[in-house]
């Protein structure tokens, strides 16, 4: 049995849930929950840091700005979608069977994440990083994930 000192430290629930301290993934978890609930404009780095149990300046090590944290959260959401949908297209079967499985998986995944993504895709991010930068990031991310240039 692990000693009490070995248990991960947590921060209070505060509507997001207890969170082990110190991990990039936990910062992303808290960021995703807050952005989904309040949108980009309704979230501050100070609150994210407090909920994770870090000082605000500690967030600047993995994320230089709120916009960068937001984009990392979105990237993780899209990676989860790709992980779930990709194998459906890659599985054996005729092209129509693979397409049907892939589309079913895509619809299921999209339905599960639609609320979070729609709340996160608010125009307020454009005020912070700019439309051109957002489009460049989205284009680069798409090209890296798909190999389409």
C-alpha positions as CSV (number, residue, x, y, z in Angstrom):
1,X,0.0,0.0,0.0
2,X,1.3,3.4,-0.9
3,X,2.1,5.9,1.8
4,X,-0.1,9.1,2.0
5,X,2.9,11.1,0.8
6,X,2.9,9.1,-2.4
7,X,-0.7,10.1,-3.3
8,X,-0.9,12.8,-5.9
9,X,-1.6,16.3,-4.6
10,X,-5.0,17.7,-5.7
11,X,-6.7,21.0,-5.9
12,X,-10.3,21.5,-4.7
13,X,-13.1,20.5,-7.0
14,X,-14.4,24.0,-7.9
15,X,-16.8,22.5,-10.5
16,X,-14.0,20.9,-12.7
17,X,-13.0,18.0,-10.5
18,X,-9.9,17.2,-8.3
19,X,-6.8,17.4,-10.4
20,X,-3.3,16.0,-9.7
21,X,-0.8,18.9,-9.7
22,X,2.1,19.5,-12.0
23,X,1.3,17.9,-15.4
24,X,1.0,19.4,-18.8
25,X,-2.0,17.1,-19.4
26,X,-3.7,18.4,-16.2
27,X,-3.2,22.0,-17.4
28,X,-4.8,20.9,-20.7
29,X,-7.6,19.1,-18.8
30,X,-8.4,22.2,-16.8
31,X,-8.1,24.5,-19.8
32,X,-10.4,22.3,-21.9
33,X,-13.0,22.2,-19.1
34,X,-12.9,26.0,-18.6
35,X,-12.8,26.9,-22.3
36,X,-15.8,24.5,-23.0
37,X,-17.8,26.0,-20.1
38,X,-17.0,29.7,-20.6
39,X,-15.4,30.2,-24.0
40,X,-12.0,31.7,-24.7
41,X,-12.9,35.2,-23.4
42,X,-14.2,33.8,-20.1
43,X,-11.0,32.1,-19.1
44,X,-7.9,33.6,-17.5
45,X,-4.5,31.9,-17.1
46,X,-4.5,32.8,-13.4
47,X,-7.6,30.7,-12.8
48,X,-6.1,27.8,-14.8
49,X,-2.9,28.0,-12.8
50,X,-4.9,28.1,-9.5
51,X,-7.0,25.1,-10.4
52,X,-3.9,23.1,-11.3
53,X,-2.1,24.2,-8.2
54,X,0.6,26.3,-9.9
55,X,1.6,29.9,-10.0
56,X,0.6,31.7,-13.1
57,X,4.2,32.1,-14.2
58,X,4.6,28.3,-14.2
59,X,2.0,28.0,-17.0
60,X,4.3,30.1,-19.2
61,X,6.9,27.2,-19.3
62,X,4.7,24.9,-21.5
63,X,2.4,27.7,-22.8
64,X,3.6,31.2,-23.6
65,X,0.1,32.7,-23.8
66,X,-3.6,32.0,-23.3
67,X,-3.8,31.7,-27.1
68,X,-1.1,29.0,-27.1
69,X,-2.9,27.1,-24.3
70,X,-6.2,27.3,-26.2
71,X,-4.6,26.0,-29.5
72,X,-3.0,23.1,-27.6
73,X,-6.4,22.2,-26.1
74,X,-8.0,22.3,-29.6
75,X,-5.2,20.2,-31.0
76,X,-5.7,17.6,-28.3
77,X,-9.4,17.5,-29.0
78,X,-8.8,17.0,-32.7
79,X,-6.1,14.3,-32.0
80,X,-8.7,12.4,-29.9
81,X,-11.1,12.6,-32.8
82,X,-8.4,11.3,-35.2
83,X,-7.5,8.4,-32.8
84,X,-11.1,7.3,-32.7
85,X,-12.0,7.7,-36.4
86,X,-8.7,6.8,-38.1
87,X,-8.8,3.0,-37.3
88,X,-12.3,2.7,-38.8
89,X,-11.0,3.8,-42.1
90,X,-7.8,1.7,-41.9
91,X,-9.6,-1.6,-40.9
92,X,-10.0,-4.4,-43.4
93,X,-13.0,-4.4,-45.6
94,X,-14.3,-3.1,-48.9
95,X,-14.0,0.6,-49.5
96,X,-17.8,1.1,-48.9
97,X,-17.6,-0.9,-45.6
98,X,-14.6,1.1,-44.4
99,X,-16.2,4.4,-45.4
100,X,-19.4,3.5,-43.6
101,X,-17.5,2.5,-40.4
102,X,-15.4,5.6,-40.6
103,X,-18.4,7.8,-41.1
104,X,-20.2,6.2,-38.1
105,X,-17.2,6.7,-35.9
106,X,-16.8,10.3,-37.1
107,X,-20.5,11.0,-36.4
108,X,-20.2,9.4,-32.9
109,X,-17.1,11.4,-32.1
110,X,-18.4,14.6,-33.5
111,X,-21.6,14.3,-31.5
112,X,-19.6,13.7,-28.3
113,X,-17.4,16.7,-28.8
114,X,-19.7,19.2,-30.5
115,X,-20.6,21.1,-27.4
116,X,-17.0,21.5,-26.2
117,X,-15.6,22.4,-29.6
118,X,-18.4,24.9,-30.4
119,X,-17.9,26.6,-27.1
120,X,-14.2,26.8,-27.7
121,X,-14.3,28.0,-31.2
122,X,-15.4,31.5,-30.3
123,X,-14.2,34.5,-32.3
124,X,-12.6,36.0,-29.2
125,X,-9.4,34.1,-29.9
126,X,-9.0,36.1,-33.0
127,X,-8.7,39.2,-30.9
128,X,-5.7,37.6,-29.2
129,X,-3.8,35.8,-31.9
130,X,-5.3,37.3,-35.1
131,X,-7.3,35.7,-38.0
132,X,-4.2,35.2,-40.2
133,X,-2.3,33.4,-37.4
134,X,-5.3,31.2,-36.6
135,X,-5.7,30.2,-40.3
136,X,-1.9,29.5,-40.6
137,X,-2.0,27.3,-37.5
138,X,-5.0,25.4,-38.7
139,X,-3.5,24.9,-42.1
140,X,-0.2,23.7,-40.7
141,X,-1.9,21.3,-38.3
142,X,-4.0,19.9,-41.1
143,X,-1.0,19.4,-43.3
144,X,1.0,17.7,-40.6
145,X,-1.8,15.4,-39.6
146,X,-2.9,14.4,-43.2
147,X,0.3,14.8,-45.2
148,X,-1.7,16.9,-47.7
149,X,0.3,20.0,-48.8
